[in-house]
Amino acid sequence: MLVVGFPAGPWGTNCWVLATGTGQECVVVDPGKDAAPGIDDAVREHGLKPVAVLLTHGHIDHVWSVVPVCGARGIPAYVHPDDRGMLVDPMAGISGQTRDLLASMSGGVLPSAEPDDLRLLSDGLELELAGLQLTVDHAPGHTRGSVMFRRAAGDELPPVLLSGDV
């Protein structure tokens, strides 16, 4: 299994690219601010083909680049319905000093759009993407729509648990 991770943008948010191996399809998880160059590097270096973006939750530091990453490749994004609104209203649920910090770090310009192909996640949903079978575990707390993506061990691939800020 190929797992490429890197800190994206000024918040150092973990962005992941997962594939069964080099030269295969892959999924991108949590493309935060300035994640596109790191994704492009991983794709080029390992000969990968992105087929989907998975979002662990809707906070701006995890979704900033979802529209350009999906749009450039014509791929869907997956988010829990409870966090869908954060894609078009990135300040939803953010107040006080955090709101001021986001505004200053972004120059007051925040992305506010959904990808053209947005698919909704639910607890227990089984996804088969890029040769990976992932189970969605709804884990509200950090946000109402926080999820984890879990892959059981087997078929020569190790177990995987992706959790964002849970």
C-alpha positions, -999 to +999 in steps of 0.1 A: +000+000+000+012+035-008+005+063+017+018+097+010+012+124+036+023+160+039+014+191+059-006+215+037-007+253+040-001+277+069-020+254+093+001+223+084-031+203+079-024+166+071-033+158+035-031+122+024-029+104-009-037+066-007-033+039-033-028+002-035+006+008-051+026+029-076+010+034-110-025+029-096-057+049-089-056+069-056-078+089-033-070+122-018-080+130+018-084+165+033-069+188+006-064+219+028-049+253+018-021+250-007-025+212-010-026+210-048+012+212-054+018+184-029-009+163-045+005+170-079+040+160-067+027+127-052+007+119-084+036+126-107+063+108-085+042+076-081+023+076-114-011+078-097-045+087-110-068+104-084-104+091-085-119+109-055-114+133-026-125+123+009-132+149+035-130+140+072-149+171+081-159+205+068-135+229+085-117+252+060-082+240+068-093+205+055-114+215+025-098+247+012-085+231-021-114+206-027-129+225-056-097+230-076-085+195-069-118+179-080-123+203-109-089+198-124-094+161-125-132+157-129-135+136-098-161+136-070-157+147-034-173+130-004-185+148+028-210+141+055-243+160+050-239+177+084-208+195+072-219+201+036-229+237+044-193+246+055-182+242+019-203+273+009-201+290+043-165+284+056-171+306+087-201+285+098-195+275+134-164+295+138-163+325+161-141+349+181-103+347+178-104+317+154-126+337+130-102+367+132-071+344+127-087+328+096-096+361+081-060+374+086-043+343+073-065+342+042-064+379+034-101+379+039-107+357+009-121+322+016-132+296-009-170+291-008-182+266-033-191+229-036-173+207-061-194+199-092-198+162-081-204+161-044-215+128-028-228+125+008-214+101+034-233+082+060-224+060+090-214+025+080-213+034+043-189+011+024-169+028-003-148+011-029-124+036-044-090+031-060-090-006-051-095+003-014-126-008+005-132+019+031-159+020+058-173+054+069-176+059+107-196+090+117-178+105+146-195+138+156-178+160+181-151+181+164-179+190+139-214+175+135-203+158+103-168+145+113-161+110+100-133+085+100-124+062+071-115+027+081-100-002+061-098-036+077-065-056+073-065-083+046-057-089+010-020-081+016-029-045+025-026-032+061-054-017+081-060+021+077-077+046+099-080+082+088-095+106+113-088+143+105-092+161+139-113+135+157 
